[in-house]
Amino acid sequence: MSQIDYVAFAQRFVAAIQAGDAEAVRAFYAPDAKIWHNIDHIEQTVDQNLKSLAWFVRTLPDRTYRVQRIAPLPDGFVQQHVLEATLPNGERWAMDACVVVRVENGKITRLDEYLDSAKTAQLVAATR
C-alpha cells in the first residue's frame, strides 16, 4: 500500500468504529490480529476488541472520534485522536489517544493503543 492508501485505510477504519459497526471493523482486522493497550499491557484478540467496541457503543452512544493527525508508516499508520462523549451521568468527557497500526496484505495485524489512564479511570468510575 502507498502512503495515500494507508491514510485512506485509516479514515475508513475510524468511520467503521465511529458507526459502531462491529462487522465492518472486523473486516479491517486479520483473523489473528493483536490489539494492545498501554493502560493494562494486555493483548486482545479481535473478538475481545469487538466486545470492547460494543461496550463503548452502548455506554457512549454520542461518542465522536476527532482525528487530529494520521501519519503513514512504511507498514501502516499512526493516528492521534480525541474520543469525545457524554458520560452516563451527563458529564462531557474527552480522552486523548494514539494508535500505532501495522497493516499486512490490506489487514490490520497489530494495533497498539495509547490511552490517557486518568481519563480511562474517569470513564470506568462513571459507568459503575
C-alpha positions as protocol buffer text, in pm:
chain_id: "A"
residue {
  index: 1
  type: MET
  ca { x: 0 y: 0 z: 0 }
}
residue {
  index: 2
  type: SER
  ca { x: 114 y: 353 z: -65 }
}
residue {
  index: 3
  type: GLN
  ca { x: 119 y: 629 z: 196 }
}
residue {
  index: 4
  type: ILE
  ca { x: -204 y: 768 z: 48 }
}
residue {
  index: 5
  type: ASP
  ca { x: -361 y: 420 z: 70 }
}
residue {
  index: 6
  type: TYR
  ca { x: -270 y: 393 z: 440 }
}
residue {
  index: 7
  type: VAL
  ca { x: -431 y: 729 z: 517 }
}
residue {
  index: 8
  type: ALA
  ca { x: -749 y: 634 z: 329 }
}
residue {
  index: 9
  type: PHE
  ca { x: -749 y: 294 z: 504 }
}
residue {
  index: 10
  type: ALA
  ca { x: -720 y: 469 z: 843 }
}
residue {
  index: 11
  type: GLN
  ca { x: -1009 y: 703 z: 759 }
}
residue {
  index: 12
  type: ARG
  ca { x: -1234 y: 411 z: 661 }
}
residue {
  index: 13
  type: PHE
  ca { x: -1135 y: 221 z: 977 }
}
residue {
  index: 14
  type: VAL
  ca { x: -1224 y: 517 z: 1200 }
}
residue {
  index: 15
  type: ALA
  ca { x: -1555 y: 562 z: 1016 }
}
residue {
  index: 16
  type: ALA
  ca { x: -1647 y: 199 z: 1089 }
}
residue {
  index: 17
  type: ILE
  ca { x: -1554 y: 242 z: 1457 }
}
residue {
  index: 18
  type: GLN
  ca { x: -1746 y: 571 z: 1476 }
}
residue {
  index: 19
  type: ALA
  ca { x: -2051 y: 396 z: 1328 }
}
residue {
  index: 20
  type: GLY
  ca { x: -2019 y: 117 z: 1586 }
}
residue {
  index: 21
  type: ASP
  ca { x: -2033 y: -137 z: 1303 }
}
residue {
  index: 22
  type: ALA
  ca { x: -1861 y: -441 z: 1453 }
}
residue {
  index: 23
  type: GLU
  ca { x: -1866 y: -647 z: 1134 }
}
residue {
  index: 24
  type: ALA
  ca { x: -1721 y: -361 z: 930 }
}
residue {
  index: 25
  type: VAL
  ca { x: -1448 y: -318 z: 1194 }
}
residue {
  index: 26
  type: ARG
  ca { x: -1382 y: -694 z: 1192 }
}
residue {
  index: 27
  type: ALA
  ca { x: -1325 y: -679 z: 815 }
}
residue {
  index: 28
  type: PHE
  ca { x: -1024 y: -449 z: 873 }
}
residue {
  index: 29
  type: TYR
  ca { x: -852 y: -698 z: 1103 }
}
residue {
  index: 30
  type: ALA
  ca { x: -653 y: -1007 z: 1013 }
}
residue {
  index: 31
  type: PRO
  ca { x: -812 y: -1303 z: 1198 }
}
residue {
  index: 32
  type: ASP
  ca { x: -512 y: -1335 z: 1432 }
}
residue {
  index: 33
  type: ALA
  ca { x: -458 y: -961 z: 1486 }
}
residue {
  index: 34
  type: LYS
  ca { x: -347 y: -843 z: 1829 }
}
residue {
  index: 35
  type: ILE
  ca { x: -473 y: -525 z: 1995 }
}
residue {
  index: 36
  type: TRP
  ca { x: -264 y: -393 z: 2285 }
}
residue {
  index: 37
  type: HIS
  ca { x: -338 y: -108 z: 2530 }
}
residue {
  index: 38
  type: ASN
  ca { x: -86 y: 81 z: 2740 }
}
residue {
  index: 39
  type: ILE
  ca { x: -323 y: 100 z: 3038 }
}
residue {
  index: 40
  type: ASP
  ca { x: -327 y: -275 z: 3104 }
}
residue {
  index: 41
  type: HIS
  ca { x: -47 y: -416 z: 2884 }
}
residue {
  index: 42
  type: ILE
  ca { x: -276 y: -695 z: 2768 }
}
residue {
  index: 43
  type: GLU
  ca { x: -305 y: -811 z: 2408 }
}
residue {
  index: 44
  type: GLN
  ca { x: -663 y: -856 z: 2299 }
}
residue {
  index: 45
  type: THR
  ca { x: -793 y: -1079 z: 2023 }
}
residue {
  index: 46
  type: VAL
  ca { x: -1018 y: -935 z: 1755 }
}
residue {
  index: 47
  type: ASP
  ca { x: -1325 y: -1081 z: 1931 }
}
residue {
  index: 48
  type: GLN
  ca { x: -1225 y: -926 z: 2263 }
}
residue {
  index: 49
  type: ASN
  ca { x: -1166 y: -591 z: 2094 }
}
residue {
  index: 50
  type: LEU
  ca { x: -1507 y: -601 z: 1927 }
}
residue {
  index: 51
  type: LYS
  ca { x: -1665 y: -680 z: 2264 }
}
residue {
  index: 52
  type: SER
  ca { x: -1500 y: -361 z: 2397 }
}
residue {
  index: 53
  type: LEU
  ca { x: -1633 y: -167 z: 2098 }
}
residue {
  index: 54
  type: ALA
  ca { x: -1986 y: -294 z: 2172 }
}
residue {
  index: 55
  type: TRP
  ca { x: -1949 y: -170 z: 2530 }
}
residue {
  index: 56
  type: PHE
  ca { x: -1839 y: 174 z: 2406 }
}
residue {
  index: 57
  type: VAL
  ca { x: -2135 y: 191 z: 2167 }
}
residue {
  index: 58
  type: ARG
  ca { x: -2380 y: 108 z: 2449 }
}
residue {
  index: 59
  type: THR
  ca { x: -2212 y: 325 z: 2712 }
}
residue {
  index: 60
  type: LEU
  ca { x: -2122 y: 627 z: 2499 }
}
residue {
  index: 61
  type: PRO
  ca { x: -2385 y: 643 z: 2222 }
}
residue {
  index: 62
  type: ASP
  ca { x: -2289 y: 1001 z: 2124 }
}
residue {
  index: 63
  type: ARG
  ca { x: -1914 y: 932 z: 2104 }
}
residue {
  index: 64
  type: THR
  ca { x: -1709 y: 1114 z: 1843 }
}
residue {
  index: 65
  type: TYR
  ca { x: -1357 y: 1037 z: 1731 }
}
residue {
  index: 66
  type: ARG
  ca { x: -1197 y: 1370 z: 1643 }
}
residue {
  index: 67
  type: VAL
  ca { x: -893 y: 1273 z: 1439 }
}
residue {
  index: 68
  type: GLN
  ca { x: -611 y: 1521 z: 1480 }
}
residue {
  index: 69
  type: ARG
  ca { x: -346 y: 1354 z: 1269 }
}
residue {
  index: 70
  type: ILE
  ca { x: -285 y: 1046 z: 1057 }
}
residue {
  index: 71
  type: ALA
  ca { x: 72 y: 977 z: 952 }
}
residue {
  index: 72
  type: PRO
  ca { x: 153 y: 689 z: 720 }
}
residue {
  index: 73
  type: LEU
  ca { x: 431 y: 448 z: 812 }
}
residue {
  index: 74
  type: PRO
  ca { x: 612 y: 204 z: 582 }
}
residue {
  index: 75
  type: ASP
  ca { x: 387 y: -75 z: 716 }
}
residue {
  index: 76
  type: GLY
  ca { x: 78 y: 107 z: 845 }
}
residue {
  index: 77
  type: PHE
  ca { x: -4 y: 434 z: 1016 }
}
residue {
  index: 78
  type: VAL
  ca { x: -6 y: 635 z: 1337 }
}
residue {
  index: 79
  type: GLN
  ca { x: -321 y: 819 z: 1436 }
}
residue {
  index: 80
  type: GLN
  ca { x: -371 y: 1076 z: 1707 }
}
residue {
  index: 81
  type: HIS
  ca { x: -731 y: 1147 z: 1809 }
}
residue {
  index: 82
  type: VAL
  ca { x: -960 y: 1265 z: 2084 }
}
residue {
  index: 83
  type: LEU
  ca { x: -1255 y: 1050 z: 2187 }
}
residue {
  index: 84
  type: GLU
  ca { x: -1536 y: 1280 z: 2300 }
}
residue {
  index: 85
  type: ALA
  ca { x: -1864 y: 1172 z: 2455 }
}
residue {
  index: 86
  type: THR
  ca { x: -2124 y: 1230 z: 2721 }
}
residue {
  index: 87
  type: LEU
  ca { x: -2080 y: 1002 z: 3021 }
}
residue {
  index: 88
  type: PRO
  ca { x: -2387 y: 818 z: 3155 }
}
residue {
  index: 89
  type: ASN
  ca { x: -2405 y: 1078 z: 3438 }
}
residue {
  index: 90
  type: GLY
  ca { x: -2443 y: 1358 z: 3179 }
}
residue {
  index: 91
  type: GLU
  ca { x: -2089 y: 1493 z: 3216 }
}
residue {
  index: 92
  type: ARG
  ca { x: -1896 y: 1579 z: 2898 }
}
residue {
  index: 93
  type: TRP
  ca { x: -1578 y: 1376 z: 2866 }
}
residue {
  index: 94
  type: ALA
  ca { x: -1278 y: 1371 z: 2631 }
}
residue {
  index: 95
  type: MET
  ca { x: -975 y: 1143 z: 2614 }
}
residue {
  index: 96
  type: ASP
  ca { x: -661 y: 1189 z: 2409 }
}
residue {
  index: 97
  type: ALA
  ca { x: -543 y: 871 z: 2237 }
}
residue {
  index: 98
  type: CYS
  ca { x: -292 y: 748 z: 1984 }
}
residue {
  index: 99
  type: VAL
  ca { x: -279 y: 426 z: 1785 }
}
residue {
  index: 100
  type: VAL
  ca { x: 11 y: 269 z: 1602 }
}
residue {
  index: 101
  type: VAL
  ca { x: -124 y: 28 z: 1343 }
}
residue {
  index: 102
  type: ARG
  ca { x: 60 y: -236 z: 1140 }
}
residue {
  index: 103
  type: VAL
  ca { x: -106 y: -347 z: 816 }
}
residue {
  index: 104
  type: GLU
  ca { x: -10 y: -652 z: 610 }
}
residue {
  index: 105
  type: ASN
  ca { x: -188 y: -757 z: 291 }
}
residue {
  index: 106
  type: GLY
  ca { x: -460 y: -498 z: 349 }
}
residue {
  index: 107
  type: LYS
  ca { x: -545 y: -616 z: 702 }
}
residue {
  index: 108
  type: ILE
  ca { x: -452 y: -487 z: 1047 }
}
residue {
  index: 109
  type: THR
  ca { x: -220 y: -737 z: 1213 }
}
residue {
  index: 110
  type: ARG
  ca { x: -137 y: -529 z: 1521 }
}
residue {
  index: 111
  type: LEU
  ca { x: -283 y: -220 z: 1684 }
}
residue {
  index: 112
  type: ASP
  ca { x: -110 y: -59 z: 1982 }
}
residue {
  index: 113
  type: GLU
  ca { x: -338 y: 191 z: 2155 }
}
residue {
  index: 114
  type: TYR
  ca { x: -209 y: 454 z: 2394 }
}
residue {
  index: 115
  type: LEU
  ca { x: -479 y: 598 z: 2619 }
}
residue {
  index: 116
  type: ASP
  ca { x: -483 y: 861 z: 2893 }
}
residue {
  index: 117
  type: SER
  ca { x: -506 y: 646 z: 3208 }
}
residue {
  index: 118
  type: ALA
  ca { x: -668 y: 922 z: 3418 }
}
residue {
  index: 119
  type: LYS
  ca { x: -944 y: 970 z: 3160 }
}
residue {
  index: 120
  type: THR
  ca { x: -991 y: 594 z: 3133 }
}
residue {
  index: 121
  type: ALA
  ca { x: -1033 y: 574 z: 3511 }
}
residue {
  index: 122
  type: GLN
  ca { x: -1286 y: 859 z: 3496 }
}
residue {
  index: 123
  type: LEU
  ca { x: -1486 y: 666 z: 3235 }
}
residue {
  index: 124
  type: VAL
  ca { x: -1481 y: 345 z: 3438 }
}
residue {
  index: 125
  type: ALA
  ca { x: -1588 y: 529 z: 3754 }
}
residue {
  index: 126
  type: ALA
  ca { x: -1875 y: 699 z: 3573 }
}
residue {
  index: 127
  type: THR
  ca { x: -2012 y: 367 z: 3448 }
}
residue {
  index: 128
  type: ARG
  ca { x: -2029 y: 192 z: 3784 }
}
